Every structure is written in C-alpha cells, then in structure tokens.
Amino acid sequence: MTTGTPVTVLEPRLAEVGGFEVGRVLPQRARRMVGPWCFVDRMGPAHLGHGAGLDVGPHPHIGLQTVTWLIEGRLLHTDSLGTEQVIEPGQLNLMTAGRGVSHAEQSSGVADPGVLYGVQLWVAQPSLTRWDEPAFEHHDDLEVVEFDRARATVIIGTFAGAASPARRDTDHVAVEIELDTGLVELPLIDGFEHAVLCLGEPVVVAGHIVEHGQLAVIDPGDSAAGSLVIESPVSSRVMLIGGAPFDEAVLMWWNYVARTRAEIVEAHRDWSSGGEQRFGMVPTSLERIDVPGPPWA
Ligand code: MN
C-alpha cells in the first residue's frame, strides 16, 4: 500500500482533562471508531509543576477498556478494585469496566516537575463481556519487534509475529513504533480497520503527510496489499491501532459506552446517587467528578 490507499487524516480537537490539555482524535463526526477503538486522547507533551498537572478525580466507566500508555513522565492509577499502580513509559495500564468501575489518575505526588506525555484510548467491549465484572492489568514486559529503521512495542494483540499478554475481548491491536529516518514497511492485518497516530515529528503514511497529533485512518480497501509504508524524514514516533470492524452500534455519553439511552441514564443515576454499590470506592484524596445527566434524560 502506498499512494492510492484510502487514507483520511483527522485533526485533533483540543479538550481539557483534569487541568491538562489533550488532543482528541476519536470519536469525531467524520469517524466514530476504528475497529473497537472508540476514543483516542493524546495527553501533552506538557511541562508539569507550578500548578500544572493531570489530576482526574474518581469517575465512572461502563462497557469499555481504558488503555493508558506513557511516552514521558509518570501517572498514578487508582481504582475501585483497590488497585494503586504507577505507570511509566513503555508500560500498559489496561482497565476493563464491564458493568461498572471507577478510577482516578494523577500526576501530582508521583511525577517530579518535568514533562508528561502519553495517550489514553478506549476499546468498546462487545455484548459478550460488557456486563462482566471489572478488572485491571498492568504489563511491563511487552515484546519489541525490530524492523530495519523501526522498533515496534506490541501493546495489545499480535503484530509481526509477537504477541502481547494483555486481555482482549475483541480482535484488535495497538503498537507503538519508534521510527528512524527513512522508510519502513509495516504489516497490516487482513480485514482490520487501521489508524496511525503521529506522536512525534511529521511522517508520511501511505503518501499522506501526518503531523503531530493527527490520526491517519486507513480503510481496509484493497487489503490484499497487506502492508503500510511509513516514511519518516527525521526520527519520530507513531502509534498504530487496528481491529476488525465493530459490528454493534455503540452509544457513547460522558464516560459510558453503551447501546441504549436507558443504559446510560441508569448508569448515570447509579453514579450520581453516590455510586458505591455499582462503581465502588477509589482509594484517592482527589474529589470525585460529577456532571449533569444526559440532555435527553
Ligand atoms: Mn477514566
């Protein structure tokens, strides 16, 4: 696949999370999902200190997995399962919400003043598992595949013969790729939707320039081609995500991934009324986050 591959380059929308500026590339009107990936936020890079940090108090999730990946800095994850896990670059925090979980994320107290830079993505859970109990995994032993002029860390799924130990409820993949100057040809998975998030200097994905924070979505199209060429004028970094097209119609509102408005209204009522029964308690001193209910409720 080079030029001629159907590629759409999406711009991030700036948003604010826990006092920190993020660039959101999914979901968008032009594109809701890539496989089961339904949410992609780039956090930073930004300097911490002088009151700047990422402190997100307890908040609920249902029906999704959160995938947290850092490039620089440290974050503390706490959740209603009792987890207290510091995450560092090259490690994966994977939280499965199922029927309901709550968590907090903070840089204060764990990160020295310095740069925080990372990504948080959500994977929609299929109906087969979305009502299951919540769970949490931390992985710091992920495999790295060496290419000519690139190194790929397999965060989730299988890629170029390497496999991540992380839980998967659907058929999907996430890989961080460090690029040296030059061209690299990466294998694509037949039948998957794929996307490349640029996390460094501009790169050329299948003939399309992709700048820092942009997401290049690659439709299966002629999947017989089976590979993707990325050209990097200088060393850079990207994240490749992909997955089989998600065949359920997802409804997202705030931190909930559901199928119907009634499910969201019920989850939000459970959270707003204190939340403990369904969403548990998070061991943190941060204040819990409440928002008004959905506009249709
Ligand atoms: Mn969250």
Residues whose N, C-alpha, C, O or C-beta is under 5 A from the ligand:
A	BS01	MN	none
